[in-house]
Amino acid sequence: MTAVVFPGQGSQIKEMSKDFYDNYQIARKTFEEIEDFVKLDLKKIIFENQDNMLNRTKYTQISIFTSSMLIFNTLINEQMLDLNSIQYMLGHSLGEYTALACSRKLNLEQASLILKRRGELMDDAVEPNTSGMAALIGNDSEYINKIIKDEKLNVEIANDNSPLQVVISGSLKNILSSEEIFLRNNIKKFVKLNVSAAFHSSLMYEAQEELSTEIDKLNFIENNIKIISNFNAEISSDNSNIISALKKQMANKVMWTKSIRKLDEKGVVKVIEIGPGKVLSSLIKRITNNIEIQSYSSVLDLKK
């Protein structure tokens, strides 16, 4: 069995998927369609990174989505990937929306517009430079959670990425003051992330509520591809279950470790990562040794 995964914020890089745009007509068509839908000059944002816009959340999310869609549609069009051979799709944070578009549960226009809105809401959710995130390296989420409780830290687990990498969110003051405490409690490395706000935390609750009303307006299509939701790591092809979890995703923890273990339990033998970078492939290797991983982030990967 095969699953496809799509990356989230942090994977962005200038000129991502430009080689697909330059070499494949289907990639250019996909790019131009998304540009028309969202009314943004994505060429300047993605290919030129004008005014560092690529690293602003309101533009980052739609840009990574666009990059992933270019690669996915090229693979399908070149018959290097068959949609009927894929049993599961999932993505990390914004990547879950890419999974919904690539599984054809959402059409390209609706997926583009809802993700553009998501980026705007998350960008505006809190005052700039008042909240943030940090990656903790060296132990799992259960251990991190115990430290948070025992030390009465006012931070939240945002991403359970692997047994050795957990990301926390909170006010900037609380994030910075927690560093010494985590390092004192045998966390090997504390890395403050270059993000604009405390994503996947209670600080996103109001933005989540607003996005939820927008999600209600979408027309989801039923099909047999199963989605694994970030919010609860539950597997479902039923749109009502998928929508319910999607509405709770923004202000809650991304359960990536549990999601990959679910694939392992279901007997998935191959995972294909599609999108800029190979972050998810690296995380998956830390979670299980039972799954073959293939990554497509450049035209060179196709030729391999």
Backbone bond lengths (Angstrom), bond angles and torsions (degrees), N, CA, C in turn:
res aa  C-N    CA-C-N  psi(-1)  N-CA   C-N-CA  omega(-1)  CA-C   N-CA-C  phi
1 M - - - 1.464 - - 1.525 110.10 -
2 T 1.319 114.44 150.80 1.467 120.74 -173.82 1.527 110.92 -124.83
3 A 1.336 115.66 141.28 1.462 122.24 173.70 1.523 109.04 -126.50
4 V 1.320 115.27 152.02 1.461 121.02 176.74 1.527 108.02 -119.95
5 V 1.340 116.12 135.63 1.461 120.99 -179.51 1.534 110.11 -122.95
6 F 1.333 115.32 151.08 1.463 121.47 -176.32 1.528 110.01 -130.13
7 P 1.351 117.59 136.79 1.466 121.24 -173.90 1.518 114.13 -76.16
8 G 1.331 114.12 166.40 1.456 121.92 178.43 1.511 111.90 -116.77
9 Q 1.317 115.23 -163.17 1.460 121.71 -176.05 1.520 111.31 -61.67
10 G 1.318 115.94 141.14 1.452 121.74 -174.98 1.513 111.65 109.59
11 S 1.337 116.74 -17.28 1.470 121.19 179.72 1.521 112.44 -89.33
12 Q 1.328 116.68 -5.86 1.467 119.83 -175.51 1.519 112.60 -65.80
13 I 1.316 114.74 142.77 1.469 121.97 175.56 1.523 107.84 -151.76
14 K 1.296 116.29 143.48 1.459 121.02 179.38 1.532 110.49 -55.12
15 E 1.336 115.72 136.44 1.466 124.83 178.68 1.524 113.49 71.34
16 M 1.341 117.87 14.19 1.468 118.60 178.19 1.534 110.26 -57.51
17 S 1.318 115.53 131.74 1.469 124.98 179.86 1.525 114.13 67.01
18 K 1.336 117.67 9.05 1.471 119.48 176.87 1.520 110.95 -63.27
19 D 1.341 117.07 -32.96 1.463 119.89 178.52 1.527 111.25 -65.06
20 F 1.328 118.07 -31.76 1.467 120.73 174.27 1.533 109.98 -70.16
21 Y 1.314 115.66 -44.05 1.469 121.23 178.19 1.532 110.39 -58.01
22 D 1.321 116.98 -41.43 1.463 121.75 -176.89 1.524 113.04 -73.35
23 N 1.333 116.94 -26.38 1.471 119.70 -169.89 1.527 115.98 -111.99
24 Y 1.326 117.31 -14.19 1.468 118.73 -175.17 1.530 111.15 -131.56
25 Q 1.316 115.69 127.20 1.463 120.99 -178.64 1.527 111.53 -62.36
26 I 1.346 116.56 -38.42 1.466 119.76 -179.02 1.529 110.40 -63.68
27 A 1.333 116.80 -33.75 1.467 120.58 178.11 1.526 110.41 -68.26
28 R 1.335 116.61 -42.97 1.473 120.02 177.64 1.517 110.94 -62.77
29 K 1.324 116.00 -41.59 1.475 120.76 179.85 1.533 110.24 -62.72
30 T 1.323 116.48 -44.78 1.471 121.19 179.22 1.524 110.60 -61.75
31 F 1.330 116.15 -45.42 1.458 121.96 -179.67 1.532 110.81 -59.10
32 E 1.310 115.42 -48.59 1.470 119.95 -176.80 1.526 111.53 -67.27
33 E 1.320 117.23 -34.60 1.464 120.43 176.68 1.531 110.57 -63.35
34 I 1.316 116.35 -46.85 1.475 119.85 -179.99 1.524 110.13 -63.53
35 E 1.320 117.22 -42.68 1.476 120.53 176.27 1.522 111.07 -55.64
36 D 1.327 116.45 -44.29 1.473 120.64 179.92 1.523 111.04 -64.46
37 F 1.321 116.77 -40.21 1.469 120.55 -178.66 1.523 111.73 -64.60
38 V 1.329 116.55 -46.62 1.470 120.33 -170.66 1.531 113.35 -93.96
39 K 1.349 115.77 -7.74 1.478 120.54 177.85 1.542 111.71 56.46
40 L 1.326 115.43 45.97 1.458 122.16 176.01 1.522 109.29 -128.33
41 D 1.323 116.90 148.47 1.463 121.02 174.88 1.527 108.06 -85.26
42 L 1.320 114.60 82.51 1.467 119.76 -175.27 1.522 112.41 -68.27
43 K 1.310 117.58 -23.47 1.472 119.56 176.77 1.523 110.09 -62.65
44 K 1.325 116.84 -44.99 1.463 119.80 179.51 1.524 111.37 -67.57
45 I 1.333 115.86 -35.73 1.469 119.56 -178.64 1.522 110.88 -72.96
46 I 1.330 117.24 -50.64 1.470 121.05 -172.95 1.521 112.29 -83.65
47 F 1.316 117.79 -48.00 1.459 120.91 -173.48 1.538 113.26 -82.15
48 E 1.359 117.12 -26.79 1.460 120.14 -178.15 1.532 112.70 -113.27
49 N 1.318 116.62 -18.50 1.471 122.09 -174.23 1.528 110.59 50.03
50 Q 1.315 114.29 48.09 1.460 120.74 -179.12 1.530 111.07 -58.59
51 D 1.333 116.68 129.14 1.473 123.01 179.24 1.526 112.64 54.87
52 N 1.329 115.75 28.82 1.473 121.53 179.80 1.532 112.32 57.88
53 M 1.332 116.36 28.73 1.466 121.03 -177.43 1.521 112.46 -64.15
54 L 1.327 116.35 -27.42 1.464 120.23 -178.34 1.520 112.16 -60.75
55 N 1.331 116.66 -25.40 1.462 120.62 -178.33 1.522 113.33 -99.13
56 R 1.324 116.77 8.97 1.465 120.62 172.02 1.520 108.66 -93.52
57 T 1.319 115.82 126.44 1.467 121.21 -172.79 1.527 112.89 -50.69
58 K 1.322 117.44 -37.96 1.468 120.05 -177.85 1.525 111.84 -64.66
59 Y 1.341 117.27 -19.13 1.462 121.38 176.90 1.528 112.68 -112.14
60 T 1.305 116.30 -25.48 1.473 120.19 -177.24 1.517 111.99 -60.10
61 Q 1.328 116.01 -46.33 1.460 119.62 -172.23 1.525 112.41 -66.11
62 I 1.315 116.81 -46.73 1.466 119.19 179.29 1.526 110.44 -66.71
63 S 1.336 116.80 -29.28 1.466 120.73 179.91 1.523 111.54 -70.09
64 I 1.332 116.98 -45.46 1.468 120.07 178.48 1.526 110.11 -65.55
65 F 1.323 116.18 -40.86 1.462 120.58 176.07 1.531 110.33 -57.11
66 T 1.321 116.80 -47.48 1.470 121.73 -179.40 1.522 110.89 -60.22
67 S 1.322 115.71 -46.71 1.462 120.81 179.37 1.535 111.19 -58.07
68 S 1.321 116.65 -45.76 1.465 120.93 -179.37 1.528 111.36 -65.57
69 M 1.337 116.42 -39.55 1.465 120.23 -179.63 1.527 111.59 -65.84
70 L 1.328 117.38 -36.80 1.459 120.91 177.39 1.523 110.74 -59.59
71 I 1.332 115.16 -46.11 1.465 119.84 -178.53 1.522 110.51 -67.39
72 F 1.342 116.54 -46.64 1.462 120.10 -178.06 1.530 111.39 -60.11
73 N 1.319 117.23 -48.82 1.462 120.32 -177.94 1.521 112.26 -65.45
74 T 1.336 116.14 -31.76 1.468 119.32 175.62 1.523 110.54 -66.71
75 L 1.328 116.64 -44.69 1.465 120.37 178.75 1.528 111.56 -60.19
76 I 1.321 116.42 -42.46 1.466 120.48 178.20 1.527 110.60 -64.96
77 N 1.329 116.37 -47.22 1.466 121.40 -176.42 1.530 112.05 -65.74
78 E 1.324 116.46 -35.19 1.470 121.01 179.77 1.526 112.22 -85.38
79 Q 1.322 116.06 5.80 1.468 123.29 178.69 1.532 112.05 58.48
80 M 1.324 114.95 33.71 1.457 119.99 174.45 1.526 110.62 -95.71
81 L 1.318 115.35 -6.72 1.458 122.31 178.23 1.516 108.13 -146.77
82 D 1.323 115.93 132.76 1.459 121.83 -179.82 1.530 108.12 -112.06
83 L 1.331 116.33 119.79 1.463 120.62 -178.28 1.527 111.49 -57.78
84 N 1.327 116.59 -32.22 1.467 120.88 -178.22 1.530 112.75 -71.84
85 S 1.329 116.31 -13.93 1.473 119.39 -179.05 1.525 112.02 -93.05
86 I 1.338 116.17 -0.69 1.466 120.58 -176.59 1.529 109.57 -101.09
87 Q 1.309 116.84 124.48 1.465 121.09 179.96 1.531 112.58 -94.27
88 Y 1.338 116.52 -32.91 1.465 120.57 -174.31 1.525 110.25 -134.00
89 M 1.338 115.34 146.62 1.458 121.21 170.59 1.526 108.45 -136.27
90 L 1.323 114.85 145.00 1.459 120.57 175.99 1.520 108.43 -157.81
91 G 1.306 115.21 160.18 1.454 119.49 178.65 1.511 109.69 -146.49
92 H 1.316 115.75 160.77 1.464 121.27 -178.96 1.522 109.25 -91.36
93 S 1.335 116.36 112.51 1.459 122.62 179.77 1.523 110.88 57.89
94 L 1.343 119.88 -110.90 1.464 120.09 -179.91 1.527 110.87 -59.00
95 G 1.344 116.84 -25.18 1.458 121.07 179.16 1.514 113.57 -61.93
96 E 1.339 116.91 -21.64 1.460 119.31 176.48 1.530 110.62 -65.31
97 Y 1.333 116.35 -33.50 1.464 120.40 176.80 1.531 110.80 -70.67
98 T 1.330 116.50 -35.75 1.466 120.38 174.17 1.527 109.71 -62.06
99 A 1.327 116.50 -41.74 1.464 120.65 178.15 1.526 111.06 -60.60
100 L 1.322 116.90 -39.60 1.465 120.85 179.60 1.527 111.62 -66.40
101 A 1.336 116.40 -35.42 1.464 119.90 177.70 1.523 111.00 -73.60
102 C 1.317 117.47 -43.83 1.461 121.11 -177.20 1.525 112.34 -71.72
103 S 1.316 116.92 -27.71 1.470 120.29 176.04 1.524 111.22 -79.68
104 R 1.341 115.30 -6.01 1.476 123.15 -179.12 1.527 111.86 70.62
105 K 1.311 117.24 20.76 1.461 119.71 173.81 1.536 110.63 -78.64
106 L 1.327 115.87 -25.00 1.463 122.51 171.14 1.517 108.30 -126.36
107 N 1.344 117.10 140.58 1.462 117.09 175.75 1.526 109.42 -75.43
108 L 1.320 115.80 165.81 1.462 121.10 -172.51 1.526 111.97 -61.38
109 E 1.308 117.50 -38.68 1.459 120.51 -178.59 1.522 111.51 -64.39
110 Q 1.325 116.70 -49.65 1.462 119.77 -178.29 1.528 111.36 -64.89
111 A 1.338 116.76 -41.08 1.470 119.90 179.19 1.525 110.66 -63.63
112 S 1.325 116.79 -41.02 1.469 120.92 179.82 1.519 111.08 -63.30
113 L 1.313 116.26 -46.42 1.464 120.70 -175.65 1.527 112.29 -69.75
114 I 1.325 117.53 -40.10 1.468 119.59 -179.02 1.529 109.80 -69.68
115 L 1.337 116.95 -34.27 1.462 118.82 179.52 1.526 111.29 -74.41
116 K 1.308 116.86 -34.52 1.468 119.31 173.79 1.534 109.59 -60.69
117 R 1.326 116.39 -44.25 1.467 120.74 179.96 1.523 111.07 -65.90
118 R 1.317 116.55 -39.25 1.465 120.96 178.41 1.526 110.61 -59.55
119 G 1.325 116.61 -45.29 1.460 120.77 179.32 1.518 111.86 -61.79
120 E 1.326 116.39 -40.78 1.466 120.81 179.07 1.523 110.93 -64.23
121 L 1.328 115.94 -45.32 1.470 120.32 -178.50 1.522 111.75 -64.32
122 M 1.318 116.55 -41.79 1.460 119.92 -179.36 1.524 110.96 -69.77
123 D 1.319 116.39 -33.66 1.460 121.06 178.64 1.525 111.27 -67.40
124 D 1.330 115.95 -34.47 1.464 121.44 -176.28 1.527 114.09 -95.65
125 A 1.346 116.82 -0.37 1.467 120.61 -169.71 1.528 113.45 -63.85
126 V 1.310 117.14 -38.03 1.470 120.98 179.81 1.521 109.13 -136.16
127 E 1.331 115.27 160.94 1.466 119.47 178.72 1.524 110.40 -61.70
128 P 1.334 117.26 139.56 1.470 120.27 179.72 1.533 111.73 -56.99
129 N 1.325 114.40 144.85 1.476 122.13 175.52 1.528 114.11 63.45
130 T 1.329 116.90 24.35 1.470 119.46 176.62 1.534 112.01 -114.34
131 S 1.321 117.12 -13.08 1.465 120.32 178.56 1.517 109.44 -142.25
132 G 1.328 115.92 168.19 1.456 118.19 -177.74 1.512 112.88 -170.52
133 M 1.335 115.12 -167.36 1.457 121.92 -177.46 1.531 109.10 -142.56
134 A 1.319 115.33 157.39 1.466 120.15 176.11 1.522 109.11 -145.27
135 A 1.329 115.58 143.36 1.464 121.46 176.13 1.522 109.21 -95.07
136 L 1.320 114.97 131.98 1.461 121.61 178.34 1.530 108.04 -109.65
137 I 1.318 116.00 123.21 1.451 121.27 -175.48 1.526 110.10 -109.34
138 G 1.329 115.47 132.82 1.454 118.24 171.92 1.514 117.02 125.74
139 N 1.355 117.39 -10.22 1.463 118.32 177.83 1.518 110.59 -157.24
140 D 1.332 115.89 175.00 1.461 119.71 -172.93 1.526 112.23 -94.84
141 S 1.329 115.70 176.12 1.466 121.26 -173.88 1.524 112.29 -66.52
142 E 1.320 117.93 -31.86 1.468 120.65 178.82 1.534 110.13 -63.98
143 Y 1.321 115.79 -42.49 1.464 121.37 179.18 1.529 110.41 -66.42
144 I 1.337 115.77 -43.75 1.475 121.00 179.67 1.523 110.07 -62.75
145 N 1.306 115.87 -42.89 1.470 120.66 -179.07 1.534 111.04 -62.65
146 K 1.325 116.09 -37.00 1.470 119.94 178.48 1.540 110.47 -64.97
147 I 1.332 116.70 -41.00 1.464 120.25 177.63 1.533 109.96 -62.22
148 I 1.331 116.01 -44.40 1.472 120.44 -179.53 1.534 110.76 -58.32
149 K 1.332 115.23 -43.57 1.476 119.45 -179.06 1.524 111.78 -71.95
150 D 1.321 116.39 -47.34 1.466 120.36 -176.89 1.528 112.36 -63.98
151 E 1.333 115.57 -37.84 1.469 120.61 -177.30 1.532 112.35 -92.91
152 K 1.369 114.92 -0.68 1.473 120.62 -179.97 1.538 112.11 54.45
153 L 1.321 114.84 47.15 1.465 121.05 179.93 1.523 110.19 -82.58
154 N 1.305 116.15 139.08 1.466 120.77 179.68 1.526 110.05 -95.21
155 V 1.336 115.00 60.60 1.461 122.34 175.20 1.527 107.53 -134.04
156 E 1.333 116.49 163.98 1.464 121.24 -177.81 1.525 110.26 -128.60
157 I 1.320 116.68 148.71 1.460 120.39 173.10 1.528 107.70 -74.94
158 A 1.331 115.51 122.80 1.466 121.15 -178.27 1.529 111.84 -99.26
159 N 1.323 116.10 -41.74 1.468 121.21 -178.72 1.527 109.80 -134.24
160 D 1.308 116.38 120.65 1.464 121.01 170.09 1.526 105.73 -94.31
161 N 1.331 116.21 86.86 1.464 120.91 -168.63 1.519 114.77 -83.23
162 S 1.327 116.58 -34.92 1.458 121.34 179.03 1.520 107.54 -167.03
163 P 1.332 117.91 171.49 1.469 119.15 177.90 1.529 113.63 -63.44
164 L 1.333 116.76 -10.60 1.463 119.99 -179.35 1.526 113.32 -121.36
165 Q 1.339 117.43 4.50 1.468 119.50 179.39 1.522 110.97 -142.89
166 V 1.319 114.73 120.79 1.463 121.84 178.58 1.524 107.34 -130.44
167 V 1.334 116.54 138.67 1.464 121.11 178.60 1.526 108.97 -109.89
168 I 1.336 115.53 134.14 1.469 120.39 177.85 1.526 110.10 -110.60
169 S 1.341 115.30 154.97 1.464 122.96 177.83 1.519 109.87 -128.09
170 G 1.329 115.69 156.05 1.456 120.32 175.01 1.513 111.30 166.08
171 S 1.335 116.25 -173.40 1.458 119.07 175.58 1.518 108.04 -63.62
172 L 1.317 116.52 151.55 1.455 120.79 -177.60 1.532 110.99 -58.84
173 K 1.316 115.11 -40.22 1.468 120.37 178.98 1.526 110.88 -59.67
174 N 1.330 116.30 -45.86 1.469 120.05 -178.07 1.531 112.15 -71.35
175 I 1.324 116.16 -35.29 1.470 119.63 176.77 1.523 110.12 -62.63
176 L 1.317 116.56 -49.63 1.465 120.89 -177.03 1.527 112.29 -65.24
177 S 1.338 116.43 -39.78 1.466 119.46 -178.66 1.532 112.96 -73.03
178 S 1.335 116.63 -16.64 1.465 119.63 -179.16 1.528 112.68 -83.23
179 E 1.331 117.25 -16.20 1.473 120.53 -174.24 1.525 112.00 -55.85
180 E 1.309 116.62 -52.53 1.467 120.74 -177.39 1.534 110.95 -59.89
181 I 1.331 115.95 -38.71 1.475 120.00 -178.11 1.524 110.84 -66.98
182 F 1.329 117.38 -43.32 1.466 119.68 178.87 1.524 111.53 -65.05
183 L 1.312 116.62 -43.35 1.472 119.92 -179.40 1.528 110.84 -65.47
184 R 1.317 116.48 -33.20 1.460 121.22 176.77 1.530 111.29 -69.17
185 N 1.316 115.64 -22.51 1.476 120.91 -179.17 1.524 112.10 -102.78
186 N 1.331 115.30 35.48 1.469 122.59 171.23 1.525 115.83 69.13
187 I 1.337 117.71 23.15 1.453 119.87 167.45 1.527 106.71 -81.46
188 K 1.332 116.32 127.04 1.470 120.23 -171.53 1.530 112.56 -70.56
189 K 1.330 115.72 -37.38 1.465 118.88 -173.93 1.513 109.73 -147.19
190 F 1.322 116.12 138.87 1.467 123.76 178.39 1.527 106.41 -122.61
191 V 1.340 117.20 114.37 1.467 121.19 -175.15 1.525 109.65 -120.81
192 K 1.327 116.07 110.30 1.461 119.55 175.56 1.521 108.53 -68.95
193 L 1.337 116.03 130.23 1.463 120.80 -175.23 1.529 111.39 -90.04
194 N 1.327 114.90 148.42 1.460 121.36 179.71 1.533 109.40 -86.58
195 V 1.338 115.10 72.51 1.469 121.22 178.23 1.525 108.70 -126.25
196 S 1.327 115.28 161.19 1.465 119.37 -172.71 1.521 114.00 -87.13
197 A 1.334 117.76 -12.47 1.467 119.36 -176.41 1.518 110.92 -162.34
198 A 1.336 114.98 176.06 1.467 122.09 -179.15 1.525 110.01 -87.09
199 F 1.313 115.93 80.96 1.467 120.47 -179.12 1.528 110.91 -69.52
200 H 1.328 115.09 156.90 1.463 122.66 179.27 1.526 111.92 52.70
201 S 1.333 114.27 45.75 1.462 120.89 175.44 1.524 108.34 -140.37
202 S 1.331 115.87 174.50 1.470 120.59 -179.48 1.528 111.92 -63.98
203 L 1.336 117.91 -17.82 1.462 120.64 177.15 1.534 111.63 -68.12
204 M 1.315 116.28 -13.31 1.470 121.30 178.90 1.532 111.97 -96.32
205 Y 1.330 116.60 4.87 1.468 118.78 -171.17 1.534 112.84 -59.69
206 E 1.317 117.90 -47.62 1.472 120.08 -178.37 1.525 111.09 -63.17
207 A 1.318 116.72 -41.43 1.469 120.68 177.13 1.522 110.41 -63.45
208 Q 1.335 116.30 -38.15 1.465 120.99 178.07 1.528 111.22 -62.54
209 E 1.321 116.30 -42.70 1.462 120.68 179.20 1.527 110.98 -62.56
210 E 1.317 116.36 -40.45 1.465 119.86 179.60 1.527 111.05 -67.80
211 L 1.328 115.98 -41.21 1.464 119.25 178.81 1.521 111.05 -66.14
212 S 1.322 116.17 -34.39 1.464 121.24 179.98 1.533 111.74 -57.14
213 T 1.337 116.33 -39.86 1.472 119.43 178.36 1.517 110.88 -66.56
214 E 1.344 116.91 -31.29 1.467 120.79 177.18 1.527 111.03 -73.34
215 I 1.322 116.54 -37.16 1.471 120.64 178.33 1.523 110.37 -62.24
216 D 1.348 116.55 -35.57 1.472 120.72 179.12 1.527 112.77 -60.91
217 K 1.317 117.18 -22.38 1.467 121.15 -177.37 1.530 112.96 -86.48
218 L 1.340 116.51 -8.48 1.465 120.00 -175.83 1.525 111.44 -79.02
219 N 1.321 115.22 151.55 1.460 121.80 177.36 1.530 109.23 -104.77
220 F 1.313 116.07 98.40 1.462 121.00 179.47 1.526 110.39 -82.56
221 I 1.331 115.10 143.30 1.464 121.41 -178.58 1.524 108.29 -106.86
222 E 1.324 115.97 134.41 1.468 120.46 178.96 1.526 110.37 -78.97
223 N 1.327 116.80 134.29 1.463 121.96 169.33 1.527 108.31 -156.03
224 N 1.322 116.19 -179.11 1.465 119.92 -170.82 1.527 114.77 -90.80
225 I 1.327 117.56 -5.85 1.464 118.58 179.00 1.526 108.92 -69.93
226 K 1.320 114.99 131.94 1.464 120.34 -178.55 1.533 110.25 -91.23
227 I 1.319 115.47 135.92 1.462 122.34 176.83 1.529 108.58 -105.39
228 I 1.329 116.84 137.90 1.460 120.17 172.13 1.525 106.86 -103.42
229 S 1.315 116.03 118.65 1.464 121.44 -173.06 1.525 112.22 -81.98
230 N 1.321 116.38 140.00 1.465 122.30 176.68 1.520 111.58 -59.67
231 F 1.320 117.01 -40.29 1.464 122.06 -170.41 1.518 113.34 -63.86
232 N 1.336 116.61 -43.01 1.469 119.17 -174.97 1.527 113.93 -130.57
233 A 1.330 117.29 1.42 1.465 122.72 -178.21 1.522 112.29 58.77
234 E 1.330 116.24 22.73 1.470 120.11 177.83 1.523 110.16 -83.30
235 I 1.323 115.38 145.20 1.468 122.32 179.95 1.523 108.71 -99.11
236 S 1.326 116.92 128.87 1.463 119.27 179.22 1.520 110.90 -159.72
237 S 1.332 115.20 146.31 1.463 120.94 169.38 1.528 109.74 -105.47
238 D 1.337 115.77 -3.24 1.461 121.38 -179.36 1.519 110.43 -81.74
239 N 1.318 116.55 121.75 1.461 120.09 -173.59 1.524 113.89 -63.42
240 S 1.304 117.93 -31.10 1.464 119.25 -179.93 1.520 110.87 -64.79
241 N 1.331 117.13 -38.38 1.467 121.00 176.70 1.527 111.20 -68.83
242 I 1.326 115.41 -42.21 1.464 121.06 -179.26 1.525 110.56 -63.02
243 I 1.331 116.51 -44.39 1.468 121.61 -178.69 1.523 111.04 -65.83
244 S 1.321 116.25 -42.80 1.466 120.88 -179.46 1.528 110.86 -58.27
245 A 1.338 116.80 -44.28 1.472 120.89 179.69 1.530 111.26 -72.03
246 L 1.316 116.05 -37.23 1.468 120.31 -178.97 1.526 111.38 -61.22
247 K 1.324 116.21 -37.15 1.469 120.71 -179.47 1.525 112.40 -65.24
248 K 1.335 117.55 -21.44 1.464 121.72 -176.72 1.533 112.15 -103.27
249 Q 1.308 115.80 4.01 1.465 119.36 -170.79 1.519 114.19 -71.11
250 M 1.324 117.40 -41.57 1.467 121.48 -168.96 1.529 114.25 -64.96
251 A 1.324 117.36 -35.43 1.468 121.04 -175.55 1.526 112.59 -103.08
252 N 1.318 117.30 12.53 1.461 121.02 -177.59 1.525 111.61 -130.98
253 K 1.315 114.62 168.66 1.461 122.50 -175.41 1.528 112.21 -65.66
254 V 1.343 115.86 139.67 1.467 121.99 171.03 1.527 107.67 -83.33
255 M 1.317 115.94 114.86 1.469 120.73 -175.70 1.528 110.64 -93.00
256 W 1.322 114.98 67.41 1.467 120.05 -173.94 1.533 112.14 -72.22
257 T 1.324 117.19 -43.60 1.470 119.84 -179.73 1.526 110.88 -58.13
258 K 1.313 116.37 -48.11 1.466 120.53 -179.89 1.523 111.34 -64.31
259 S 1.324 116.85 -36.59 1.468 121.01 179.72 1.525 111.45 -62.35
260 I 1.335 116.36 -44.44 1.470 119.95 179.89 1.523 110.68 -69.25
261 R 1.317 116.47 -35.76 1.473 118.62 177.32 1.530 110.94 -66.00
262 K 1.328 116.54 -31.23 1.469 119.92 175.36 1.537 110.46 -63.45
263 L 1.331 116.99 -40.97 1.466 120.42 177.03 1.522 110.24 -60.83
264 D 1.321 115.40 -42.88 1.464 121.50 178.89 1.527 110.09 -59.99
265 E 1.321 116.24 -46.15 1.468 121.47 -179.81 1.532 111.81 -61.94
266 K 1.316 116.63 -34.03 1.473 121.70 -177.57 1.523 112.52 -81.70
267 G 1.327 116.54 -2.33 1.459 119.74 176.64 1.512 114.76 84.99
268 V 1.332 116.72 20.73 1.466 120.03 175.72 1.523 108.63 -66.82
269 V 1.323 116.22 128.93 1.467 120.29 -177.23 1.524 112.45 -107.26
270 K 1.349 116.36 -13.14 1.465 119.30 -178.34 1.521 110.16 -141.82
271 V 1.341 115.60 132.97 1.457 121.86 173.56 1.522 108.49 -120.99
272 I 1.320 116.17 132.02 1.458 122.20 178.12 1.520 108.36 -111.45
273 E 1.341 116.24 119.30 1.456 120.44 175.99 1.527 108.73 -93.19
274 I 1.332 116.16 126.77 1.463 121.45 -178.18 1.518 109.14 -124.28
275 G 1.330 116.10 120.16 1.449 120.89 179.80 1.511 111.16 141.03
276 P 1.329 117.28 176.56 1.461 120.57 -177.94 1.525 112.47 -63.70
277 G 1.328 115.59 138.89 1.462 120.50 177.60 1.515 113.07 75.97
278 K 1.335 114.68 178.78 1.457 120.60 -179.01 1.524 110.00 -135.53
279 V 1.334 115.55 34.95 1.463 121.62 -177.58 1.520 111.38 -61.95
280 L 1.331 116.82 -45.61 1.463 119.80 -176.02 1.527 111.81 -67.18
281 S 1.321 116.83 -36.08 1.467 120.20 176.94 1.525 110.11 -59.25
282 S 1.316 115.70 -42.20 1.461 120.70 179.06 1.529 111.60 -64.19
283 L 1.334 116.33 -42.12 1.468 119.92 179.06 1.530 111.19 -65.79
284 I 1.323 116.18 -42.19 1.473 120.54 -178.04 1.529 110.64 -61.42
285 K 1.328 116.64 -39.11 1.468 120.61 178.82 1.528 111.91 -61.45
286 R 1.342 116.17 -27.54 1.465 120.15 179.42 1.530 111.93 -82.88
287 I 1.334 116.12 -13.12 1.469 120.85 -177.32 1.524 111.91 -97.56
288 T 1.343 116.48 -38.68 1.466 119.89 -177.44 1.527 110.68 -149.40
289 N 1.338 114.85 149.61 1.473 121.49 174.73 1.518 111.55 -104.97
290 N 1.330 116.46 4.30 1.462 120.13 -171.78 1.526 114.32 -93.23
291 I 1.333 116.48 -4.58 1.459 120.20 -172.24 1.530 110.72 -117.58
292 E 1.327 115.62 129.92 1.471 121.05 172.71 1.524 108.29 -76.21
293 I 1.331 116.30 135.19 1.464 120.59 -176.37 1.527 110.03 -119.08
294 Q 1.324 114.89 132.49 1.461 121.43 177.28 1.526 108.07 -127.14
295 S 1.329 117.84 134.52 1.469 121.58 -176.83 1.519 110.79 -118.86
296 Y 1.329 115.35 138.82 1.459 121.72 173.35 1.521 108.76 -125.56
297 S 1.331 116.20 105.46 1.463 119.96 176.29 1.524 111.74 -128.15
298 S 1.330 117.04 -9.15 1.464 120.90 179.87 1.519 109.48 -146.06
299 V 1.332 115.51 164.13 1.469 120.80 177.05 1.522 110.03 -61.44
300 L 1.324 116.55 -32.65 1.457 120.70 178.02 1.523 111.51 -59.33
301 D 1.336 117.22 -34.93 1.464 121.02 178.18 1.526 110.95 -63.79
302 L 1.322 117.65 -33.51 1.462 121.49 177.08 1.516 111.06 -66.69
303 K 1.328 115.41 -40.94 1.458 120.36 -177.59 1.534 112.16 -70.04
304 K 1.359 114.79 -27.91 1.463 118.69 176.72 1.517 111.23 -64.98
